[in-house]
Amino acid sequence: MAEHVDDALWDEFHRVVNMSARELEQWLATDVAQEDSEPDPQQRAAPRGRQVLDILRKRRVDLTAEDAETMRAVVAHVHEARRDDLEPVAGEAAWRRDLMRIGHDPLAPAPDERRA
């Protein structure tokens, strides 16, 4: 229910998760793909990434306590890996993939730049 997710968490989650549900779904499918196979993204994608994708597809009133915990963990992970301003920054490929698995592309424009 909505009482699990306050305004601050809702806003910060959507600030740090800067990939849309469609972008994240495509990334998760690409990330697990092998040259000689066609894996089922539902089966092989990182569990946290699937949780973030599920959250992005829900209405706020439908979020659960588990969703809120995932949101807090994602926000904390991005803040540990990034500066608070979320300005675009390049890093090692593995670092970027790790963040993109939870819906954060460190090369995407900062939130204020996307609105301009």
N, CA, C and O atoms as a GROMACS GRO file, in nm:
protein
  464
    1MET      N    1   0.083  -0.118   0.000
    1MET     CA    2   0.000   0.000   0.000
    1MET      C    3   0.087   0.125   0.000
    1MET      O    4   0.207   0.117   0.026
    2ALA      N    5   0.028   0.236  -0.029
    2ALA     CA    6   0.101   0.362  -0.041
    2ALA      C    7   0.169   0.403   0.089
    2ALA      O    8   0.269   0.474   0.085
    3GLU      N    9   0.117   0.361   0.204
    3GLU     CA   10   0.177   0.403   0.330
    3GLU      C   11   0.318   0.349   0.347
    3GLU      O   12   0.392   0.398   0.434
    4HIS      N   13   0.358   0.252   0.269
    4HIS     CA   14   0.493   0.197   0.277
    4HIS      C   15   0.597   0.289   0.213
    4HIS      O   16   0.716   0.281   0.245
    5VAL      N   17   0.553   0.376   0.124
    5VAL     CA   18   0.645   0.460   0.047
    5VAL      C   19   0.608   0.607   0.067
    5VAL      O   20   0.506   0.653   0.015
    6ASP      N   21   0.690   0.679   0.144
    6ASP     CA   22   0.663   0.821   0.165
    6ASP      C   23   0.712   0.902   0.044
    6ASP      O   24   0.777   0.850  -0.046
    7ASP      N   25   0.679   1.030   0.046
    7ASP     CA   26   0.714   1.117  -0.067
    7ASP      C   27   0.864   1.122  -0.092
    7ASP      O   28   0.909   1.120  -0.206
    8ALA      N   29   0.942   1.129   0.016
    8ALA     CA   30   1.088   1.140   0.001
    8ALA      C   31   1.145   1.016  -0.068
    8ALA      O   32   1.228   1.029  -0.158
    9LEU      N   33   1.102   0.898  -0.027
    9LEU     CA   34   1.152   0.775  -0.088
    9LEU      C   35   1.105   0.766  -0.233
    9LEU      O   36   1.184   0.732  -0.322
   10TRP      N   37   0.980   0.795  -0.258
   10TRP     CA   38   0.926   0.791  -0.394
   10TRP      C   39   1.006   0.882  -0.487
   10TRP      O   40   1.047   0.842  -0.596
   11ASP      N   41   1.026   1.005  -0.442
   11ASP     CA   42   1.098   1.103  -0.525
   11ASP      C   43   1.245   1.063  -0.547
   11ASP      O   44   1.295   1.072  -0.659
   12GLU      N   45   1.312   1.019  -0.442
   12GLU     CA   46   1.454   0.984  -0.455
   12GLU      C   47   1.472   0.859  -0.540
   12GLU      O   48   1.565   0.851  -0.620
   13PHE      N   49   1.386   0.761  -0.524
   13PHE     CA   50   1.394   0.641  -0.606
   13PHE      C   51   1.381   0.677  -0.754
   13PHE      O   52   1.458   0.630  -0.838
   14HIS      N   53   1.285   0.761  -0.785
   14HIS     CA   54   1.264   0.799  -0.925
   14HIS      C   55   1.372   0.896  -0.976
   14HIS      O   56   1.387   0.913  -1.097
   15ARG      N   57   1.445   0.957  -0.887
   15ARG     CA   58   1.558   1.039  -0.928
   15ARG      C   59   1.678   0.951  -0.961
   15ARG      O   60   1.745   0.974  -1.062
   16VAL      N   61   1.706   0.850  -0.879
   16VAL     CA   62   1.823   0.767  -0.903
   16VAL      C   63   1.798   0.660  -1.008
   16VAL      O   64   1.890   0.621  -1.080
   17VAL      N   65   1.675   0.611  -1.019
   17VAL     CA   66   1.642   0.515  -1.124
   17VAL      C   67   1.606   0.599  -1.246
   17VAL      O   68   1.492   0.642  -1.264
   18ASN      N   69   1.707   0.622  -1.329
   18ASN     CA   70   1.689   0.713  -1.443
   18ASN      C   71   1.663   0.640  -1.574
   18ASN      O   72   1.669   0.700  -1.682
   19MET      N   73   1.636   0.511  -1.567
   19MET     CA   74   1.598   0.434  -1.684
   19MET      C   75   1.448   0.403  -1.675
   19MET      O   76   1.396   0.377  -1.566
   20SER      N   77   1.381   0.407  -1.788
   20SER     CA   78   1.239   0.372  -1.789
   20SER      C   79   1.225   0.220  -1.775
   20SER      O   80   1.322   0.146  -1.786
   21ALA      N   81   1.104   0.176  -1.750
   21ALA     CA   82   1.079   0.032  -1.740
   21ALA      C   83   1.120  -0.037  -1.870
   21ALA      O   84   1.178  -0.145  -1.867
   22ARG      N   85   1.089   0.024  -1.980
   22ARG     CA   86   1.124  -0.036  -2.110
   22ARG      C   87   1.276  -0.044  -2.128
   22ARG      O   88   1.329  -0.146  -2.172
   23GLU      N   89   1.345   0.064  -2.095
   23GLU     CA   90   1.492   0.065  -2.106
   23GLU      C   91   1.555  -0.040  -2.015
   23GLU      O   92   1.646  -0.111  -2.056
   24LEU      N   93   1.504  -0.049  -1.893
   24LEU     CA   94   1.559  -0.146  -1.799
   24LEU      C   95   1.532  -0.288  -1.846
   24LEU      O   96   1.620  -0.374  -1.840
   25GLU      N   97   1.413  -0.313  -1.894
   25GLU     CA   98   1.380  -0.447  -1.943
   25GLU      C   99   1.472  -0.486  -2.059
   25GLU      O  100   1.522  -0.599  -2.064
   26GLN      N  101   1.492  -0.393  -2.151
   26GLN     CA  102   1.581  -0.420  -2.264
   26GLN      C  103   1.725  -0.442  -2.216
   26GLN      O  104   1.794  -0.532  -2.265
   27TRP      N  105   1.769  -0.361  -2.120
   27TRP     CA  106   1.905  -0.377  -2.068
   27TRP      C  107   1.921  -0.513  -2.000
   27TRP      O  108   2.021  -0.581  -2.022
   28LEU      N  109   1.826  -0.552  -1.918
   28LEU     CA  110   1.835  -0.681  -1.848
   28LEU      C  111   1.840  -0.796  -1.948
   28LEU      O  112   1.914  -0.892  -1.928
   29ALA      N  113   1.762  -0.786  -2.054
   29ALA     CA  114   1.765  -0.891  -2.157
   29ALA      C  115   1.900  -0.894  -2.227
   29ALA      O  116   1.954  -1.001  -2.254
   30THR      N  117   1.955  -0.778  -2.257
   30THR     CA  118   2.084  -0.768  -2.324
   30THR      C  119   2.196  -0.813  -2.232
   30THR      O  120   2.289  -0.882  -2.276
   31ASP      N  121   2.189  -0.774  -2.108
   31ASP     CA  122   2.294  -0.802  -2.011
   31ASP      C  123   2.314  -0.953  -1.991
   31ASP      O  124   2.427  -0.997  -1.970
   32VAL      N  125   2.207  -1.030  -1.998
   32VAL     CA  126   2.218  -1.173  -1.975
   32VAL      C  127   2.236  -1.252  -2.104
   32VAL      O  128   2.262  -1.372  -2.100
   33ALA      N  129   2.224  -1.186  -2.217
   33ALA     CA  130   2.232  -1.257  -2.346
   33ALA      C  131   2.373  -1.309  -2.371
   33ALA      O  132   2.472  -1.243  -2.341
   34GLN      N  133   2.379  -1.426  -2.426
   34GLN     CA  134   2.504  -1.488  -2.468
   34GLN      C  135   2.502  -1.494  -2.620
   34GLN      O  136   2.394  -1.496  -2.680
   35GLU      N  137   2.617  -1.496  -2.683
   35GLU     CA  138   2.622  -1.499  -2.828
   35GLU      C  139   2.553  -1.621  -2.887
   35GLU      O  140   2.490  -1.611  -2.992
   36ASP      N  141   2.563  -1.735  -2.821
   36ASP     CA  142   2.510  -1.858  -2.878
   36ASP      C  143   2.381  -1.907  -2.811
   36ASP      O  144   2.346  -2.024  -2.824
   37SER      N  145   2.312  -1.818  -2.741
   37SER     CA  146   2.188  -1.860  -2.676
   37SER      C  147   2.089  -1.746  -2.672
   37SER      O  148   2.122  -1.630  -2.697
   38GLU      N  149   1.966  -1.782  -2.640
   38GLU     CA  150   1.860  -1.684  -2.622
   38GLU      C  151   1.799  -1.708  -2.485
   38GLU      O  152   1.697  -1.776  -2.473
   39PRO      N  153   1.861  -1.654  -2.380
   39PRO     CA  154   1.812  -1.680  -2.244
   39PRO      C  155   1.679  -1.610  -2.219
   39PRO      O  156   1.645  -1.511  -2.283
   40ASP      N  157   1.606  -1.664  -2.126
   40ASP     CA  158   1.481  -1.603  -2.082
   40ASP      C  159   1.517  -1.498  -1.978
   40ASP      O  160   1.558  -1.533  -1.867
   41PRO      N  161   1.501  -1.367  -2.010
   41PRO     CA  162   1.539  -1.262  -1.915
   41PRO      C  163   1.470  -1.274  -1.780
   41PRO      O  164   1.526  -1.234  -1.678
   42GLN      N  165   1.349  -1.330  -1.778
   42GLN     CA  166   1.278  -1.347  -1.652
   42GLN      C  167   1.355  -1.443  -1.560
   42GLN      O  168   1.351  -1.427  -1.438
   43GLN      N  169   1.422  -1.538  -1.616
   43GLN     CA  170   1.492  -1.638  -1.538
   43GLN      C  171   1.633  -1.596  -1.499
   43GLN      O  172   1.678  -1.626  -1.388
   44ARG      N  173   1.703  -1.526  -1.588
   44ARG     CA  174   1.845  -1.504  -1.568
   44ARG      C  175   1.881  -1.363  -1.521
   44ARG      O  176   1.993  -1.342  -1.473
   45ALA      N  177   1.794  -1.268  -1.533
   45ALA     CA  178   1.827  -1.131  -1.495
   45ALA      C  179   1.852  -1.122  -1.345
   45ALA      O  180   1.800  -1.202  -1.266
   46ALA      N  181   1.932  -1.024  -1.306
   46ALA     CA  182   1.961  -1.002  -1.165
   46ALA      C  183   1.830  -0.983  -1.088
   46ALA      O  184   1.744  -0.906  -1.130
   47PRO      N  185   1.814  -1.053  -0.976
   47PRO     CA  186   1.688  -1.043  -0.902
   47PRO      C  187   1.653  -0.899  -0.863
   47PRO      O  188   1.537  -0.860  -0.872
   48ARG      N  189   1.752  -0.820  -0.820
   48ARG     CA  190   1.722  -0.682  -0.781
   48ARG      C  191   1.672  -0.603  -0.903
   48ARG      O  192   1.582  -0.521  -0.890
   49GLY      N  193   1.730  -0.627  -1.018
   49GLY     CA  194   1.685  -0.560  -1.140
   49GLY      C  195   1.541  -0.595  -1.174
   49GLY      O  196   1.465  -0.508  -1.216
   50ARG      N  197   1.503  -0.720  -1.157
   50ARG     CA  198   1.364  -0.762  -1.182
   50ARG      C  199   1.271  -0.693  -1.082
   50ARG      O  200   1.160  -0.652  -1.118
   51GLN      N  201   1.316  -0.681  -0.956
   51GLN     CA  202   1.234  -0.613  -0.855
   51GLN      C  203   1.214  -0.467  -0.893
   51GLN      O  204   1.103  -0.415  -0.882
   52VAL      N  205   1.321  -0.401  -0.936
   52VAL     CA  206   1.310  -0.260  -0.976
   52VAL      C  207   1.214  -0.248  -1.095
   52VAL      O  208   1.130  -0.158  -1.098
   53LEU      N  209   1.226  -0.338  -1.190
   53LEU     CA  210   1.137  -0.336  -1.306
   53LEU      C  211   0.991  -0.352  -1.262
   53LEU      O  212   0.904  -0.282  -1.312
   54ASP      N  213   0.966  -0.444  -1.171
   54ASP     CA  214   0.829  -0.462  -1.119
   54ASP      C  215   0.778  -0.335  -1.052
   54ASP      O  216   0.662  -0.298  -1.068
   55ILE      N  217   0.864  -0.269  -0.975
   55ILE     CA  218   0.825  -0.145  -0.908
   55ILE      C  219   0.791  -0.036  -1.010
   55ILE      O  220   0.692   0.034  -0.995
   56LEU      N  221   0.874  -0.024  -1.112
   56LEU     CA  222   0.849   0.078  -1.214
   56LEU      C  223   0.715   0.057  -1.285
   56LEU      O  224   0.656   0.152  -1.337
   57ARG      N  225   0.669  -0.064  -1.288
   57ARG     CA  226   0.543  -0.096  -1.356
   57ARG      C  227   0.421  -0.084  -1.266
   57ARG      O  228   0.307  -0.097  -1.312
   58LYS      N  229   0.444  -0.058  -1.138
   58LYS     CA  230   0.332  -0.048  -1.044
   58LYS      C  231   0.290   0.096  -1.022
   58LYS      O  232   0.368   0.190  -1.040
   59ARG      N  233   0.165   0.110  -0.982
   59ARG     CA  234   0.120   0.240  -0.932
   59ARG      C  235   0.167   0.252  -0.788
   59ARG      O  236   0.186   0.152  -0.719
   60ARG      N  237   0.187   0.372  -0.744
   60ARG     CA  238   0.238   0.394  -0.608
   60ARG      C  239   0.148   0.328  -0.503
   60ARG      O  240   0.199   0.272  -0.405
   61VAL      N  241   0.018   0.333  -0.522
   61VAL     CA  242  -0.074   0.276  -0.422
   61VAL      C  243  -0.065   0.124  -0.415
   61VAL      O  244  -0.114   0.064  -0.319
   62ASP      N  245  -0.003   0.062  -0.514
   62ASP     CA  246   0.008  -0.083  -0.516
   62ASP      C  247   0.141  -0.135  -0.460
   62ASP      O  248   0.163  -0.256  -0.456
   63LEU      N  249   0.229  -0.046  -0.417
   63LEU     CA  250   0.360  -0.087  -0.365
   63LEU      C  251   0.346  -0.153  -0.228
   63LEU      O  252   0.262  -0.115  -0.147
   64THR      N  253   0.429  -0.252  -0.206
   64THR     CA  254   0.428  -0.328  -0.080
   64THR      C  255   0.545  -0.285   0.009
   64THR      O  256   0.631  -0.207  -0.032
   65ALA      N  257   0.547  -0.337   0.129
   65ALA     CA  258   0.659  -0.312   0.220
   65ALA      C  259   0.789  -0.366   0.159
   65ALA      O  260   0.894  -0.304   0.174
   66GLU      N  261   0.782  -0.480   0.092
   66GLU     CA  262   0.900  -0.537   0.025
   66GLU      C  263   0.948  -0.444  -0.087
   66GLU      O  264   1.069  -0.426  -0.106
   67ASP      N  265   0.854  -0.386  -0.161
   67ASP     CA  266   0.892  -0.290  -0.266
   67ASP      C  267   0.964  -0.170  -0.204
   67ASP      O  268   1.064  -0.123  -0.259
   68ALA      N  269   0.913  -0.121  -0.092
   68ALA     CA  270   0.974  -0.006  -0.025
   68ALA      C  271   1.116  -0.039   0.019
   68ALA      O  272   1.205   0.045   0.008
   69GLU      N  273   1.137  -0.160   0.068
   69GLU     CA  274   1.272  -0.201   0.110
   69GLU      C  275   1.365  -0.208  -0.011
   69GLU      O  276   1.481  -0.166  -0.002
   70THR      N  277   1.316  -0.259  -0.122
   70THR     CA  278   1.396  -0.262  -0.245
   70THR      C  279   1.430  -0.121  -0.289
   70THR      O  280   1.543  -0.094  -0.328
   71MET      N  281   1.333  -0.032  -0.282
   71MET     CA  282   1.356   0.107  -0.321
   71MET      C  283   1.464   0.170  -0.235
   71MET      O  284   1.553   0.238  -0.287
   72ARG      N  285   1.459   0.149  -0.102
   72ARG     CA  286   1.560   0.203  -0.013
   72ARG      C  287   1.698   0.145  -0.046
   72ARG      O  288   1.798   0.218  -0.046
   73ALA      N  289   1.704   0.015  -0.073
   73ALA     CA  290   1.832  -0.049  -0.105
   73ALA      C  291   1.890   0.006  -0.235
   73ALA      O  292   2.011   0.027  -0.244
   74VAL      N  293   1.807   0.028  -0.333
   74VAL     CA  294   1.853   0.081  -0.462
   74VAL      C  295   1.906   0.223  -0.444
   74VAL      O  296   2.012   0.257  -0.496
   75VAL      N  297   1.833   0.306  -0.373
   75VAL     CA  298   1.877   0.443  -0.347
   75VAL      C  299   2.011   0.442  -0.274
   75VAL      O  300   2.102   0.515  -0.312
   76ALA      N  301   2.025   0.359  -0.172
   76ALA     CA  302   2.151   0.351  -0.096
   76ALA      C  303   2.265   0.304  -0.185
   76ALA      O  304   2.375   0.358  -0.178
   77HIS      N  305   2.240   0.204  -0.268
   77HIS     CA  306   2.344   0.151  -0.356
   77HIS      C  307   2.393   0.257  -0.455
   77HIS      O  308   2.513   0.273  -0.476
   78VAL      N  309   2.300   0.329  -0.516
   78VAL     CA  310   2.338   0.432  -0.612
   78VAL      C  311   2.416   0.543  -0.542
   78VAL      O  312   2.516   0.592  -0.595
   79HIS      N  313   2.371   0.584  -0.424
   79HIS     CA  314   2.442   0.690  -0.351
   79HIS      C  315   2.582   0.645  -0.309
   79HIS      O  316   2.674   0.727  -0.306
   80GLU      N  317   2.599   0.518  -0.276
   80GLU     CA  318   2.732   0.469  -0.241
   80GLU      C  319   2.825   0.469  -0.362
   80GLU      O  320   2.945   0.493  -0.349
   81ALA      N  321   2.770   0.444  -0.479
   81ALA     CA  322   2.850   0.435  -0.600
   81ALA      C  323   2.868   0.568  -0.672
   81ALA      O  324   2.958   0.582  -0.756
   82ARG      N  325   2.783   0.665  -0.642
   82ARG     CA  326   2.780   0.791  -0.715
   82ARG      C  327   2.784   0.911  -0.622
   82ARG      O  328   2.768   0.898  -0.500
   83ARG      N  329   2.806   1.028  -0.681
   83ARG     CA  330   2.790   1.153  -0.606
   83ARG      C  331   2.641   1.182  -0.597
   83ARG      O  332   2.561   1.127  -0.672
   84ASP      N  333   2.604   1.268  -0.505
   84ASP     CA  334   2.463   1.302  -0.487
   84ASP      C  335   2.405   1.379  -0.605
   84ASP      O  336   2.284   1.373  -0.628
   85ASP      N  337   2.489   1.452  -0.681
   85ASP     CA  338   2.435   1.533  -0.789
   85ASP      C  339   2.398   1.451  -0.912
   85ASP      O  340   2.327   1.501  -1.000
   86LEU      N  341   2.444   1.328  -0.921
   86LEU     CA  342   2.414   1.236  -1.030
   86LEU      C  343   2.449   1.293  -1.168
   86LEU      O  344   2.384   1.261  -1.268
   87GLU      N  345   2.551   1.378  -1.171
   87GLU     CA  346   2.600   1.428  -1.300
   87GLU      C  347   2.652   1.311  -1.382
   87GLU      O  348   2.705   1.215  -1.325
   88PRO      N  349   2.639   1.316  -1.515
   88PRO     CA  350   2.691   1.207  -1.598
   88PRO      C  351   2.840   1.187  -1.573
   88PRO      O  352   2.917   1.284  -1.567
   89VAL      N  353   2.880   1.062  -1.558
   89VAL     CA  354   3.020   1.031  -1.533
   89VAL      C  355   3.050   0.892  -1.587
   89VAL      O  356   2.973   0.798  -1.569
   90ALA      N  357   3.164   0.881  -1.653
   90ALA     CA  358   3.207   0.751  -1.704
   90ALA      C  359   3.285   0.677  -1.596
   90ALA      O  360   3.349   0.739  -1.511
   91GLY      N  361   3.280   0.549  -1.602
   91GLY     CA  362   3.355   0.465  -1.510
   91GLY      C  363   3.388   0.335  -1.579
   91GLY      O  364   3.366   0.321  -1.700
   92GLU      N  365   3.440   0.242  -1.505
   92GLU     CA  366   3.470   0.112  -1.563
   92GLU      C  367   3.341   0.044  -1.609
   92GLU      O  368   3.234   0.066  -1.553
   93ALA      N  369   3.354  -0.037  -1.712
   93ALA     CA  370   3.236  -0.103  -1.770
   93ALA      C  371   3.160  -0.186  -1.667
   93ALA      O  372   3.037  -0.184  -1.666
   94ALA      N  373   3.229  -0.259  -1.581
   94ALA     CA  374   3.162  -0.343  -1.482
   94ALA      C  375   3.084  -0.258  -1.382
   94ALA      O  376   2.975  -0.297  -1.338
   95TRP      N  377   3.138  -0.143  -1.346
   95TRP     CA  378   3.071  -0.050  -1.254
   95TRP      C  379   2.941   0.000  -1.317
   95TRP      O  380   2.837   0.004  -1.252
   96ARG      N  381   2.949   0.038  -1.444
   96ARG     CA  382   2.829   0.088  -1.513
   96ARG      C  383   2.725  -0.023  -1.525
   96ARG      O  384   2.607   0.000  -1.500
   97ARG      N  385   2.767  -0.144  -1.563
   97ARG     CA  386   2.672  -0.256  -1.576
   97ARG      C  387   2.604  -0.283  -1.442
   97ARG      O  388   2.483  -0.308  -1.439
   98ASP      N  389   2.679  -0.280  -1.333
   98ASP     CA  390   2.623  -0.304  -1.201
   98ASP      C  391   2.511  -0.203  -1.171
   98ASP      O  392   2.404  -0.241  -1.123
   99LEU      N  393   2.537  -0.077  -1.200
   99LEU     CA  394   2.435   0.025  -1.175
   99LEU      C  395   2.317   0.013  -1.271
   99LEU      O  396   2.202   0.032  -1.231
  100MET      N  397   2.344  -0.019  -1.396
  100MET     CA  398   2.235  -0.031  -1.493
  100MET      C  399   2.145  -0.150  -1.462
  100MET      O  400   2.028  -0.150  -1.499
  101ARG      N  401   2.197  -0.250  -1.394
  101ARG     CA  402   2.114  -0.366  -1.356
  101ARG      C  403   2.006  -0.328  -1.257
  101ARG      O  404   1.909  -0.402  -1.240
  102ILE      N  405   2.020  -0.213  -1.192
  102ILE     CA  406   1.917  -0.167  -1.099
  102ILE      C  407   1.849  -0.039  -1.150
  102ILE      O  408   1.781   0.030  -1.074
  103GLY      N  409   1.869  -0.008  -1.278
  103GLY     CA  410   1.795   0.102  -1.339
  103GLY      C  411   1.863   0.237  -1.337
  103GLY      O  412   1.799   0.338  -1.365
  104HIS      N  413   1.993   0.241  -1.304
  104HIS     CA  414   2.063   0.369  -1.302
  104HIS      C  415   2.174   0.369  -1.406
  104HIS      O  416   2.269   0.291  -1.396
  105ASP      N  417   2.162   0.456  -1.506
  105ASP     CA  418   2.267   0.471  -1.606
  105ASP      C  419   2.352   0.592  -1.569
  105ASP      O  420   2.304   0.705  -1.578
  106PRO      N  421   2.478   0.570  -1.527
  106PRO     CA  422   2.561   0.683  -1.485
  106PRO      C  423   2.600   0.777  -1.597
  106PRO      O  424   2.653   0.885  -1.571
  107LEU      N  425   2.575   0.739  -1.722
  107LEU     CA  426   2.605   0.828  -1.834
  107LEU      C  427   2.484   0.909  -1.879
  107LEU      O  428   2.496   0.993  -1.968
  108ALA      N  429   2.369   0.884  -1.820
  108ALA     CA  430   2.248   0.959  -1.856
  108ALA      C  431   2.258   1.101  -1.800
  108ALA      O  432   2.323   1.124  -1.699
  109PRO      N  433   2.193   1.196  -1.867
  109PRO     CA  434   2.194   1.334  -1.818
  109PRO      C  435   2.137   1.342  -1.676
  109PRO      O  436   2.050   1.264  -1.638
  110ALA      N  437   2.186   1.436  -1.600
  110ALA     CA  438   2.135   1.459  -1.465
  110ALA      C  439   1.986   1.493  -1.475
  110ALA      O  440   1.941   1.542  -1.578
  111PRO      N  441   1.910   1.466  -1.368
  111PRO     CA  442   1.764   1.488  -1.373
  111PRO      C  443   1.725   1.627  -1.421
  111PRO      O  444   1.629   1.639  -1.497
  112ASP      N  445   1.795   1.731  -1.379
  112ASP     CA  446   1.760   1.867  -1.421
  112ASP      C  447   1.784   1.888  -1.570
  112ASP      O  448   1.711   1.964  -1.634
  113GLU      N  449   1.885   1.823  -1.626
  113GLU     CA  450   1.919   1.839  -1.767
  113GLU      C  451   1.816   1.772  -1.857
  113GLU      O  452   1.795   1.817  -1.970
  114ARG      N  453   1.753   1.666  -1.811
  114ARG     CA  454   1.654   1.594  -1.892
  114ARG      C  455   1.529   1.676  -1.915
  114ARG      O  456   1.461   1.659  -2.016
  115ARG      N  457   1.498   1.764  -1.824
  115ARG     CA  458   1.376   1.847  -1.834
  115ARG      C  459   1.393   1.964  -1.927
  115ARG      O  460   1.295   2.018  -1.979
  116ALA      N  461   1.518   2.005  -1.948
  116ALA     CA  462   1.544   2.126  -2.028
  116ALA      C  463   1.515   2.105  -2.175
  116ALA      O  464   1.533   2.197  -2.255
   0.00000   0.00000   0.00000
